[in-house]
């Protein structure tokens, strides 16, 4: 318990050193990833997938400099949110949250769902988000997975 108490003042001080826009984006991503994480538990994934976008179409791999800047900021905000959230946020929740928040900014992206075989009988799934040529979420794991669905 003392370690947490000792850790908090430094964490709070670092938070308030962030630019105003970064703090707002952190609160937005934190709130939205938390909401999406709860919805994923309550609502079947197939219903969520129907509301995300158009299945089978990919967004352009070219982005304007402004859209790249927005996408990089979103990637950083998602990483920061995951780091400071006391519960686990799934790759699916990260990808959906980033996709929605980018869409609000007028930036197109593509959400990918992939599967990989683990062991003899187990399948595992992963979600990642691409905006332009940049991977926003799920980059560290995506190479192991075969894409089965993509949604713009």
Secondary structure, DSSP 8 states (H G I E B T S, - for coil): -HHHHHHHHHHHHHHHHS-HHHHHHHHHHHHHHHHHHHHHHHS-HHHHHHHH--BT----S---HHHHHHHHHHHHHHHHHHHH-SS---HHHHHHHHHHHHHHTT---EEEEEEEEETTTEEEEEEEEEETTEEEE-HHHHTTSEEEEEE-
